Amino acid sequence: MTVKGTLIPIGGNEDKGKNESEKHTLEFIDEGILYHVKQQAGGKYANIVVITTASSIPEEVGENYLSAFTALGCENVIVLDIRSKEDSEKQSSIDLIKAANCIMFSGGDQSKITNKIGGTTIHKIMLERFQNEVGFVIAGTSAGAMAMGKEMIAGGKAAEAFVKGAVTMYKGLGFIKELIIDTHFIQRGRFGRVSGAVAKFPKLLGVGLAEDTGLIIKNGKCLVIGSGMVIIFDGSRISHNKEKVLDDGTPMTIANLTVHVLSNGDMYYIDERMVSVLPIEADFI
């Protein structure tokens, strides 16, 4: 089935327009990641619902997003503070999700998102709308991006990540089944963590997102946005992978893992597993 909605995973710490220089402000308004979220959602009048479930400081995070989207000219932004599964079943929450053009998940702890939203009524509405509605956008930063896949990295220290059992996996929200997404990728040295996840699920693509960097995913095509790098791990041609037979704590070996390093304006085609370099102004936008 062809998915009609748009997915925007972000690597965390995206620009929220707080730098005071005029040049930076203009870049944030015309080029920043949240500008792309606004545009994909339909522009300044889009209904944007920010969900702060993952955060330990939801009020502060919610205010930061309200301020950032207001600076971008957005007029219909609301924060939905879901702290329990019961909150996900409230009629007020359901009504907001039904009316939204864009859902924006904040960062924090991705397990909070799956535990408090996964399998609930609002999750089912998001899935149905994402699959069937052109122009419906689901965006997420850091934990909010990691929760997007069917398979989700729940934990794993960078220094220990490439031994059997060091990467903890959990079921995500299932918006995209082909990707395992990790964030803060460059800044926190998570190469081993994503490699370990791909060793466990070699048919899936691992995606490492640097901070202030994201993807616009439509119709199986991924456009890189933001100031950093996106690293794609393709395990489809792995020739040596004993992840299934090793004991926990044993160092792993992977041979012929394909790795792509992409930056702003580059395109990746999921089904074809192919890279194409395109300008940011391409028709895909």
VENMO-V886257 format. One record per residue. N is the residue number from 1. PSI is psi as a letter, one per 30 degrees, with the letter a starting at -180 (999 if undefined). Layout:
N&PSI / N&PSI
This chain:
1&k / 2&k / 3&k / 4&f / 5&a / 6&k / 7&k / 8&i / 9&k / 10&k / 11&g / 12&l / 13&h / 14&l / 15&k / 16&g / 17&g / 18&f / 19&k / 20&f / 21&k / 22&e / 23&e / 24&e / 25&e / 26&e / 27&e / 28&e / 29&e / 30&f / 31&f / 32&l / 33&e / 34&f / 35&e / 36&e / 37&e / 38&e / 39&e / 40&e / 41&f / 42&g / 43&a / 44&f / 45&g / 46&k / 47&j / 48&k / 49&j / 50&k / 51&j / 52&g / 53&e / 54&f / 55&k / 56&f / 57&i / 58&e / 59&e / 60&e / 61&e / 62&e / 63&e / 64&e / 65&e / 66&e / 67&e / 68&e / 69&e / 70&e / 71&f / 72&g / 73&g / 74&k / 75&f / 76&i / 77&k / 78&k / 79&k / 80&j / 81&j / 82&j / 83&g / 84&l / 85&e / 86&e / 87&e / 88&f / 89&f / 90&k / 91&e / 92&e / 93&e / 94&e / 95&e / 96&e / 97&e / 98&e / 99&f / 100&k / 101&f / 102&k / 103&k / 104&j / 105&k / 106&l / 107&l / 108&c / 109&j / 110&f / 111&f / 112&e / 113&e / 114&e / 115&e / 116&f / 117&e / 118&k / 119&f / 120&l / 121&e / 122&e / 123&e / 124&e / 125&e / 126&e / 127&e / 128&e / 129&e / 130&e / 131&f / 132&f / 133&j / 134&k / 135&f / 136&k / 137&k / 138&j / 139&l / 140&k / 141&k / 142&c / 143&e / 144&f / 145&e / 146&f / 147&f / 148&e / 149&l / 150&e / 151&k / 152&k / 153&k / 154&f / 155&l / 156&j / 157&k / 158&e / 159&f / 160&g / 161&f / 162&h / 163&l / 164&k / 165&f / 166&f / 167&k / 168&k / 169&l / 170&l / 171&k / 172&a / 173&f / 174&g / 175&e / 176&k / 177&f / 178&f / 179&k / 180&j / 181&k / 182&l / 183&l / 184&h / 185&e / 186&e / 187&e / 188&g / 189&h / 190&g / 191&e / 192&e / 193&e / 194&e / 195&e / 196&e / 197&e / 198&e / 199&e / 200&e / 201&i / 202&f / 203&f / 204&l / 205&k / 206&k / 207&j / 208&j / 209&k / 210&l / 211&l / 212&h / 213&k / 214&a / 215&k / 216&j / 217&j / 218&k / 219&h / 220&g / 221&k / 222&j / 223&k / 224&k / 225&l / 226&a / 227&f / 228&a / 229&l / 230&k / 231&k / 232&k / 233&j / 234&j / 235&g / 236&f / 237&g / 238&k / 239&f / 240&j / 241&j / 242&g / 243&e / 244&f / 245&f / 246&l / 247&l / 248&k / 249&f / 250&k / 251&k / 252&l / 253&k / 254&k / 255&k / 256&h / 257&k / 258&k / 259&k / 260&k / 261&j / 262&l / 263&a / 264&k / 265&f / 266&l / 267&k / 268&k / 269&j / 270&e / 271&e / 272&f / 273&h / 274&k / 275&k / 276&k / 277&j / 278&l / 279&l / 280&f / 281&g / 282&l / 283&f / 284&e / 285&999
